[in-house]
């Protein structure tokens, strides 16, 4: 397959599962991880914070030491029924104060360990709802970060906003503090879908927030939409997609809804309301994708769309897309530190996740420890598999010469069993494999999570119901 890597990883059109024969869809229909890490976070286990810190130092040694920093704000006013995030609804002011004091200590502990050896090139503040904090509290949180970490001159600073509750004061503060990318949880524009899944949100909230952002000179606006919510139909989804393109965000993420009642009891509120069938979810996604592409958006990776001017597109074309817990990033292999309850760090060959329970998190920070509850120290085989899965999920292609150069192994030998398992993908026209590597076809990109799962050696020990559907 000479020349396989001259193919671009960016699709000129959005291939649609609707156009795939139903028997082929049935054959691959399953549940699986989204691979924002490998191994996926449900395989993390007990780790010693000291071992994690040692891996951090080792992972940053000899690198250019540009890192990402994710700050988690674990509060929301109310809980949305579909939400899968770690958050507390309606926390009193004393709890927010306890969080702020604790995260200042965590940032202090982390910065002391790193000894000023890193520069932050991507700061992401997410949650929960960062705008649950007042402008003054947000300023205090940002002071705590900026006092302890230096930033590169062109650092991206992004924040997630809840359109129901973001004030002009908060946007003014964030803009003044250099924030230059704003993601808003739109979910859907259909009032019936919103009333059920995100109480109190009106389509006007999104428009109003876009206008506030524009008044403050912000143009890098992301919309997060959810596909597969109860009561969505192709017609409601079409209207949502049309409203989205009218408002013109620079990026759109179209996430699939996963009903995981056993793990997220608050989702029981959705009981008795029909979720779209697998086939309908596929049709919904297909129609929305088609509308985005017709309006000039370019599909990127598993679930993103970007305007041609957005840097995500350039990164995809140049094969330097990365995938972290924050989703797709424009930097391949970016190490990301996490701060706040439940925050996950992926630095070098270590993953770690902070205590989810706020009290446990605060106690750990008070003791001057890294508040790590669990994690995973990657072995050599993990690192190789992570590279392959990342290449597939970001670029829809794996270069065997690159893997060989990076890890000193023969991929054809190392993955003999996996390559055999890919034969039926090849027979079905989903990808091509030879000694140069793996390239997914346009249609095959729709099955990329299935292809990644072939390389996941932890998958057998996970309950499938932990995951969302890989198709649709
Ligand atoms: S605002 Fe966001 S984080 Fe908070 S409950 Fe709703 S979806 Fe979850």
Boltz pocket constraint, residues with backbone or C-beta under 6 A from the ligand:
constraints:
  - pocket:
      binder: B
      contacts: [[A, 75], [A, 76], [A, 78], [A, 79], [A, 80], [A, 83], [A, 84], [A, 85], [A, 87], [A, 127], [A, 128], [A, 129], [A, 162], [A, 185]]
      max_distance: 6.0
